[in-house]
Amino acid sequence: MTMTIPNVLTLIRIFLTPYLVWLLLDNRLNHALLVFFLAGITDGLDGLIARAFQQKSKLGAYLDPLADKLLLVSSFILLGYLGLVPNWLVIVAVSRDAMILLGLITLCFFQVQVQISPSVVSKITTLLQLFTVLFVLSSSVVNWPPWSFVPLFGTTAALTVASGVHYLLIGLSLLEGRRHGRS
């Protein structure tokens, strides 16, 4: 198996996540902002390079969403713990990813073939979640007005729920297709 540049960038994002967790637990928000920003850059670059230079790989199709989930779930949980993100948003963000993982396990259990490729709604959700975490972390250097968080959190939650429902419908459709395929 050849390690492509996008896969290396994704691995860097995975390795940055424990460092980000440590910085957040140590309440070093300025440093966490920088690390999260770097992780976000690797997320954008890996996809861009994979498409531009035809370096898409099966490994990357699994690693990239895993890296996103690790980074975002860790960030939301710790930002909730620090009181910087409301608990309800943490629950929405983490529940969606748990539901997606449970759905994949269920599909595998029923031996349903699954093509790992994020939907447009999921890509937009991930982008908005990344922006939300970045915005919250940037409050350590920018004094955002308190009201600015309300629409951001609401929009992030709504899109996260929409994405979760979208994946749920896809999973149910795949299961239904498998059931009818047996008949």
TIDRENSE-704094 format. One record per residue (C-alpha): x, y, z; residue number from 0. Coordinates in Angstrom, 2 decimals, padded with zeros to 5 digits. Layout:
<nodes>
<node><u>X</u><v>Y</v><w>Z</w><resi>NUM</resi></node>
...
</nodes>
This chain:
<nodes>
<node><u>000.00</u><v>000.00</v><w>000.00</w><resi>0</resi></node>
<node><u>001.42</u><v>003.35</v><w>-001.08</w><resi>1</resi></node>
<node><u>001.13</u><v>006.27</v><w>001.33</w><resi>2</resi></node>
<node><u>-000.13</u><v>009.28</v><w>-000.61</w><resi>3</resi></node>
<node><u>000.38</u><v>012.93</v><w>000.38</w><resi>4</resi></node>
<node><u>-003.34</u><v>013.30</v><w>001.26</w><resi>5</resi></node>
<node><u>-003.09</u><v>010.26</v><w>003.56</w><resi>6</resi></node>
<node><u>000.01</u><v>011.73</v><w>005.25</w><resi>7</resi></node>
<node><u>-001.89</u><v>015.00</v><w>005.79</w><resi>8</resi></node>
<node><u>-004.80</u><v>013.06</v><w>007.25</w><resi>9</resi></node>
<node><u>-002.44</u><v>011.20</v><w>009.60</w><resi>10</resi></node>
<node><u>-000.99</u><v>014.54</v><w>010.70</w><resi>11</resi></node>
<node><u>-004.55</u><v>015.66</v><w>011.57</w><resi>12</resi></node>
<node><u>-005.06</u><v>012.47</v><w>013.57</w><resi>13</resi></node>
<node><u>-001.78</u><v>013.02</v><w>015.45</w><resi>14</resi></node>
<node><u>-002.62</u><v>016.68</v><w>016.10</w><resi>15</resi></node>
<node><u>-005.86</u><v>015.70</v><w>017.86</w><resi>16</resi></node>
<node><u>-004.30</u><v>014.37</v><w>021.12</w><resi>17</resi></node>
<node><u>-002.11</u><v>017.49</v><w>021.24</w><resi>18</resi></node>
<node><u>-005.22</u><v>019.65</v><w>020.81</w><resi>19</resi></node>
<node><u>-006.95</u><v>017.70</v><w>023.61</w><resi>20</resi></node>
<node><u>-003.99</u><v>018.29</v><w>025.91</w><resi>21</resi></node>
<node><u>-003.95</u><v>022.03</v><w>025.11</w><resi>22</resi></node>
<node><u>-007.69</u><v>022.32</v><w>025.76</w><resi>23</resi></node>
<node><u>-007.47</u><v>020.40</v><w>029.02</w><resi>24</resi></node>
<node><u>-004.63</u><v>022.70</v><w>030.02</w><resi>25</resi></node>
<node><u>-006.86</u><v>025.67</v><w>029.05</w><resi>26</resi></node>
<node><u>-004.27</u><v>026.96</v><w>026.58</w><resi>27</resi></node>
<node><u>-006.82</u><v>028.26</v><w>024.11</w><resi>28</resi></node>
<node><u>-004.41</u><v>030.40</v><w>022.05</w><resi>29</resi></node>
<node><u>-002.22</u><v>027.39</v><w>021.34</w><resi>30</resi></node>
<node><u>-005.27</u><v>025.19</v><w>020.79</w><resi>31</resi></node>
<node><u>-006.51</u><v>027.73</v><w>018.23</w><resi>32</resi></node>
<node><u>-003.25</u><v>027.41</v><w>016.28</w><resi>33</resi></node>
<node><u>-003.25</u><v>023.60</v><w>016.40</w><resi>34</resi></node>
<node><u>-006.91</u><v>023.42</v><w>015.39</w><resi>35</resi></node>
<node><u>-006.25</u><v>025.86</v><w>012.53</w><resi>36</resi></node>
<node><u>-003.37</u><v>023.68</v><w>011.32</w><resi>37</resi></node>
<node><u>-005.56</u><v>020.58</v><w>011.55</w><resi>38</resi></node>
<node><u>-008.24</u><v>022.37</v><w>009.54</w><resi>39</resi></node>
<node><u>-005.68</u><v>023.30</v><w>006.89</w><resi>40</resi></node>
<node><u>-004.64</u><v>019.64</v><w>006.56</w><resi>41</resi></node>
<node><u>-008.31</u><v>018.74</v><w>006.12</w><resi>42</resi></node>
<node><u>-008.70</u><v>021.15</v><w>003.24</w><resi>43</resi></node>
<node><u>-005.37</u><v>020.29</v><w>001.64</w><resi>44</resi></node>
<node><u>-005.79</u><v>016.51</v><w>001.71</w><resi>45</resi></node>
<node><u>-009.02</u><v>016.69</v><w>-000.28</w><resi>46</resi></node>
<node><u>-007.69</u><v>019.30</v><w>-002.68</w><resi>47</resi></node>
<node><u>-004.50</u><v>017.35</v><w>-003.40</w><resi>48</resi></node>
<node><u>-006.37</u><v>014.04</v><w>-003.69</w><resi>49</resi></node>
<node><u>-008.68</u><v>015.50</v><w>-006.35</w><resi>50</resi></node>
<node><u>-006.15</u><v>017.66</v><w>-008.19</w><resi>51</resi></node>
<node><u>-003.47</u><v>014.98</v><w>-008.46</w><resi>52</resi></node>
<node><u>-005.72</u><v>011.89</v><w>-008.63</w><resi>53</resi></node>
<node><u>-004.43</u><v>010.60</v><w>-005.30</w><resi>54</resi></node>
<node><u>-007.74</u><v>009.37</v><w>-003.95</w><resi>55</resi></node>
<node><u>-007.35</u><v>006.05</v><w>-002.20</w><resi>56</resi></node>
<node><u>-009.45</u><v>003.52</v><w>-000.36</w><resi>57</resi></node>
<node><u>-007.36</u><v>004.13</v><w>002.77</w><resi>58</resi></node>
<node><u>-008.03</u><v>007.85</v><w>002.48</w><resi>59</resi></node>
<node><u>-011.76</u><v>007.24</v><w>002.09</w><resi>60</resi></node>
<node><u>-011.72</u><v>005.66</v><w>005.56</w><resi>61</resi></node>
<node><u>-009.00</u><v>007.74</v><w>007.25</w><resi>62</resi></node>
<node><u>-010.30</u><v>011.20</v><w>006.30</w><resi>63</resi></node>
<node><u>-013.76</u><v>010.90</v><w>007.91</w><resi>64</resi></node>
<node><u>-012.17</u><v>009.15</v><w>010.91</w><resi>65</resi></node>
<node><u>-009.74</u><v>012.05</v><w>011.34</w><resi>66</resi></node>
<node><u>-012.61</u><v>014.54</v><w>011.08</w><resi>67</resi></node>
<node><u>-014.66</u><v>012.67</v><w>013.66</w><resi>68</resi></node>
<node><u>-011.75</u><v>012.39</v><w>016.11</w><resi>69</resi></node>
<node><u>-010.91</u><v>016.07</v><w>015.77</w><resi>70</resi></node>
<node><u>-014.47</u><v>017.39</v><w>015.95</w><resi>71</resi></node>
<node><u>-015.85</u><v>015.05</v><w>018.61</w><resi>72</resi></node>
<node><u>-012.83</u><v>015.71</v><w>020.84</w><resi>73</resi></node>
<node><u>-013.15</u><v>019.45</v><w>020.27</w><resi>74</resi></node>
<node><u>-016.88</u><v>019.62</v><w>020.96</w><resi>75</resi></node>
<node><u>-016.64</u><v>017.48</v><w>024.10</w><resi>76</resi></node>
<node><u>-013.79</u><v>019.54</v><w>025.53</w><resi>77</resi></node>
<node><u>-015.28</u><v>022.89</v><w>024.54</w><resi>78</resi></node>
<node><u>-018.47</u><v>021.77</v><w>026.27</w><resi>79</resi></node>
<node><u>-016.47</u><v>020.71</v><w>029.32</w><resi>80</resi></node>
<node><u>-014.83</u><v>024.14</v><w>029.38</w><resi>81</resi></node>
<node><u>-018.23</u><v>025.81</v><w>029.12</w><resi>82</resi></node>
<node><u>-017.42</u><v>027.42</v><w>025.77</w><resi>83</resi></node>
<node><u>-020.04</u><v>025.46</v><w>023.82</w><resi>84</resi></node>
<node><u>-023.49</u><v>024.65</v><w>025.18</w><resi>85</resi></node>
<node><u>-024.09</u><v>021.05</v><w>026.23</w><resi>86</resi></node>
<node><u>-027.01</u><v>020.67</v><w>023.83</w><resi>87</resi></node>
<node><u>-024.70</u><v>021.40</v><w>020.87</w><resi>88</resi></node>
<node><u>-022.13</u><v>018.90</v><w>022.17</w><resi>89</resi></node>
<node><u>-024.89</u><v>016.28</v><w>022.42</w><resi>90</resi></node>
<node><u>-026.12</u><v>017.01</v><w>018.88</w><resi>91</resi></node>
<node><u>-022.63</u><v>016.88</v><w>017.34</w><resi>92</resi></node>
<node><u>-021.48</u><v>013.76</v><w>019.19</w><resi>93</resi></node>
<node><u>-024.81</u><v>011.95</v><w>018.74</w><resi>94</resi></node>
<node><u>-024.71</u><v>012.42</v><w>014.97</w><resi>95</resi></node>
<node><u>-021.27</u><v>010.85</v><w>014.75</w><resi>96</resi></node>
<node><u>-022.23</u><v>008.04</v><w>017.13</w><resi>97</resi></node>
<node><u>-025.34</u><v>007.40</v><w>015.03</w><resi>98</resi></node>
<node><u>-023.26</u><v>007.26</v><w>011.83</w><resi>99</resi></node>
<node><u>-020.83</u><v>004.81</v><w>013.43</w><resi>100</resi></node>
<node><u>-023.67</u><v>002.67</v><w>014.79</w><resi>101</resi></node>
<node><u>-025.30</u><v>002.74</v><w>011.35</w><resi>102</resi></node>
<node><u>-022.11</u><v>001.54</v><w>009.67</w><resi>103</resi></node>
<node><u>-021.75</u><v>-001.26</v><w>012.21</w><resi>104</resi></node>
<node><u>-025.39</u><v>-002.26</v><w>011.64</w><resi>105</resi></node>
<node><u>-024.93</u><v>-002.28</v><w>007.86</w><resi>106</resi></node>
<node><u>-021.79</u><v>-004.40</v><w>008.22</w><resi>107</resi></node>
<node><u>-023.66</u><v>-006.78</v><w>010.54</w><resi>108</resi></node>
<node><u>-026.31</u><v>-007.26</v><w>007.86</w><resi>109</resi></node>
<node><u>-023.55</u><v>-007.60</v><w>005.24</w><resi>110</resi></node>
<node><u>-024.68</u><v>-004.55</v><w>003.30</w><resi>111</resi></node>
<node><u>-022.00</u><v>-003.15</v><w>001.03</w><resi>112</resi></node>
<node><u>-021.33</u><v>000.49</v><w>001.89</w><resi>113</resi></node>
<node><u>-019.47</u><v>002.94</v><w>-000.30</w><resi>114</resi></node>
<node><u>-017.71</u><v>005.39</v><w>002.01</w><resi>115</resi></node>
<node><u>-018.20</u><v>008.80</v><w>000.46</w><resi>116</resi></node>
<node><u>-019.50</u><v>011.84</v><w>002.30</w><resi>117</resi></node>
<node><u>-022.64</u><v>013.51</v><w>001.01</w><resi>118</resi></node>
<node><u>-022.71</u><v>017.21</v><w>000.14</w><resi>119</resi></node>
<node><u>-024.76</u><v>017.89</v><w>003.29</w><resi>120</resi></node>
<node><u>-022.16</u><v>016.05</v><w>005.36</w><resi>121</resi></node>
<node><u>-019.28</u><v>018.00</v><w>003.82</w><resi>122</resi></node>
<node><u>-021.05</u><v>021.29</v><w>004.55</w><resi>123</resi></node>
<node><u>-021.81</u><v>020.10</v><w>008.10</w><resi>124</resi></node>
<node><u>-018.17</u><v>019.20</v><w>008.70</w><resi>125</resi></node>
<node><u>-017.07</u><v>022.57</v><w>007.33</w><resi>126</resi></node>
<node><u>-019.55</u><v>024.42</v><w>009.58</w><resi>127</resi></node>
<node><u>-018.54</u><v>022.37</v><w>012.62</w><resi>128</resi></node>
<node><u>-014.88</u><v>023.15</v><w>011.91</w><resi>129</resi></node>
<node><u>-015.75</u><v>026.83</v><w>011.58</w><resi>130</resi></node>
<node><u>-017.75</u><v>026.74</v><w>014.82</w><resi>131</resi></node>
<node><u>-014.85</u><v>025.27</v><w>016.78</w><resi>132</resi></node>
<node><u>-012.45</u><v>027.73</v><w>015.15</w><resi>133</resi></node>
<node><u>-014.79</u><v>030.64</v><w>015.97</w><resi>134</resi></node>
<node><u>-015.13</u><v>029.54</v><w>019.60</w><resi>135</resi></node>
<node><u>-011.38</u><v>029.06</v><w>019.98</w><resi>136</resi></node>
<node><u>-010.73</u><v>032.43</v><w>018.36</w><resi>137</resi></node>
<node><u>-012.68</u><v>034.06</v><w>021.17</w><resi>138</resi></node>
<node><u>-009.43</u><v>033.74</v><w>023.13</w><resi>139</resi></node>
<node><u>-007.95</u><v>036.44</v><w>020.85</w><resi>140</resi></node>
<node><u>-011.06</u><v>038.23</v><w>019.50</w><resi>141</resi></node>
<node><u>-013.75</u><v>039.61</v><w>021.75</w><resi>142</resi></node>
<node><u>-016.81</u><v>038.41</v><w>019.81</w><resi>143</resi></node>
<node><u>-020.15</u><v>039.81</v><w>020.93</w><resi>144</resi></node>
<node><u>-022.05</u><v>037.16</v><w>022.93</w><resi>145</resi></node>
<node><u>-025.02</u><v>037.24</v><w>020.53</w><resi>146</resi></node>
<node><u>-022.77</u><v>036.13</v><w>017.62</w><resi>147</resi></node>
<node><u>-022.58</u><v>032.62</v><w>019.02</w><resi>148</resi></node>
<node><u>-026.35</u><v>032.06</v><w>019.06</w><resi>149</resi></node>
<node><u>-026.97</u><v>031.94</v><w>015.28</w><resi>150</resi></node>
<node><u>-023.74</u><v>030.01</v><w>014.72</w><resi>151</resi></node>
<node><u>-024.62</u><v>027.36</v><w>017.30</w><resi>152</resi></node>
<node><u>-028.20</u><v>027.13</v><w>016.02</w><resi>153</resi></node>
<node><u>-027.16</u><v>026.78</v><w>012.39</w><resi>154</resi></node>
<node><u>-024.48</u><v>024.23</v><w>013.26</w><resi>155</resi></node>
<node><u>-027.00</u><v>022.17</v><w>015.25</w><resi>156</resi></node>
<node><u>-029.66</u><v>022.35</v><w>012.52</w><resi>157</resi></node>
<node><u>-027.26</u><v>021.28</v><w>009.78</w><resi>158</resi></node>
<node><u>-025.80</u><v>018.55</v><w>012.00</w><resi>159</resi></node>
<node><u>-029.29</u><v>017.15</v><w>012.61</w><resi>160</resi></node>
<node><u>-030.14</u><v>017.42</v><w>008.89</w><resi>161</resi></node>
<node><u>-026.95</u><v>015.55</v><w>008.02</w><resi>162</resi></node>
<node><u>-027.69</u><v>012.87</v><w>010.61</w><resi>163</resi></node>
<node><u>-031.23</u><v>012.40</v><w>009.27</w><resi>164</resi></node>
<node><u>-029.84</u><v>012.27</v><w>005.73</w><resi>165</resi></node>
<node><u>-027.45</u><v>009.46</v><w>006.67</w><resi>166</resi></node>
<node><u>-030.19</u><v>007.67</v><w>008.59</w><resi>167</resi></node>
<node><u>-032.40</u><v>007.71</v><w>005.48</w><resi>168</resi></node>
<node><u>-029.52</u><v>006.43</v><w>003.33</w><resi>169</resi></node>
<node><u>-028.84</u><v>003.62</v><w>005.83</w><resi>170</resi></node>
<node><u>-032.50</u><v>002.62</v><w>006.00</w><resi>171</resi></node>
<node><u>-032.67</u><v>002.64</v><w>002.20</w><resi>172</resi></node>
<node><u>-029.60</u><v>000.38</v><w>001.99</w><resi>173</resi></node>
<node><u>-031.12</u><v>-002.01</v><w>004.55</w><resi>174</resi></node>
<node><u>-034.44</u><v>-002.01</v><w>002.71</w><resi>175</resi></node>
<node><u>-032.65</u><v>-002.72</v><w>-000.57</w><resi>176</resi></node>
<node><u>-030.79</u><v>-005.60</v><w>001.05</w><resi>177</resi></node>
<node><u>-034.07</u><v>-007.00</v><w>002.41</w><resi>178</resi></node>
<node><u>-035.78</u><v>-006.83</v><w>-000.96</w><resi>179</resi></node>
<node><u>-032.69</u><v>-008.21</v><w>-002.67</w><resi>180</resi></node>
<node><u>-033.06</u><v>-011.43</v><w>-000.63</w><resi>181</resi></node>
<node><u>-036.72</u><v>-011.96</v><w>-001.52</w><resi>182</resi></node>
</nodes>
